[in-house]
Amino acid sequence: MQGRKTALIVRMDDATRGQLSAWLRATKTPRGLARRAQAMLWLADGDSYAATARQVGLRERHVRKWAKRFLRDGPAGLYDAPRCGRPPVFSPRGGGASGQDRLRVAG
């Protein structure tokens, strides 16, 4: 096999492996988190970053980014970081805006 060796070697204990496997089995786990958990499990089993990226459907650089976060923070590093910016005014589910009954239509 050609290519350079990576300095990021993902290893995990049985408790961490069980937690990531539980995330994969849960139906309420967000898709992105499940994808990252699956990638970490494959990396821990010895798969290459390129092969893991192809199987999971991510770019190799993104798999490396999540591996760095996983090695730094453990399973908590696989969650999305909070986004910057103003919180949304309207509910993503289509609920009414706070303080207003309905929007008026010009006409």
N, C-alpha and C positions, 0 to 999 in steps of 0.2 A: 504494500500500500504506500502510495506516495503522499507527499504533503508534509507540512510541518506539524509538530506536536503542539497540542494546546496546553496552556498553563491552567486552564479552568477544568478541573476534574470534579464532577458532581458525585458526591457520595452522600448517602443518607442512612439513618438508622431505621429500625423496624417501625418505630412510632411515627416518624415522618412519612415513611412509605405508606403506612396505614391511613394517615390523614389525607394524603393526596389521592389515594385510591378511593377513599370515602367521598371526596369531592367529585370524582369521576362517576361514582354510582348515584349520587344525589341528583334528583331531577330539577332542583331549584338552583343549581350551581350555574353562574353566568358562563356563557360559551367561551369567552376569552380566558377566564380563570381555569376552566377545564382543559383548554388547549395548552396553557402554560404548565399545568400540573402533569399532563400527559407527556409533554416534552421533557420535564425534569425526570420523570420516571424512566423514559427511554435513555436519557443521558446517563442516569445512574446505572442502568443495565449495560452500559458500555457502547451504545450506538454513537456514531460520529455526529458532529453538529450539522453537517450537510444532510446526512440521511434523516436525522430527526426533523430538520426544517422541512424536508420534502414530505415526510409522513404527516406532520402536524398542519402544514399549509402556511407556514410563516417563512420569512426570509431568514437566512442564516445569521445575519447581524442581529435580528430581533431575538433569536434563540439565545445568542451570546449575551445580549443585554439582560434577558430574564434570568439566565444562569448566574450572571454576576450579582443580580439582586437577590436571588435565592441563596447564594453562598454567603452574602453579606447579612441578610435579614431572616433567612429561613423561609418557611412557608408564608409568612406574612409579607415577604417581599414580592410575592406573585400577584398581590392585589394591585389594582390600578391606584396610582397616586392621585390625591385630590387635584382637581383642575383649578387654574386661576381664572379670575374673571367674575363678573357679576352673576349672582344666582338667577335662574330663570324666573320670570314674572308669572308666566302661565304654566299650568300643570302639564306635563308631557302626556297625560292620559286624556286631556281635553276638558278637564274640569274648568269651572269658572275662575276668573281672576279674583284675587282677594280684594274686598272692598268695592267691587262692582257687581251688579246683578247681571247685566248683559251689555254687550257692546251695541251701540246704536248704528243702524245702517243709514247712510246718507240717502236722502231721496225725497 
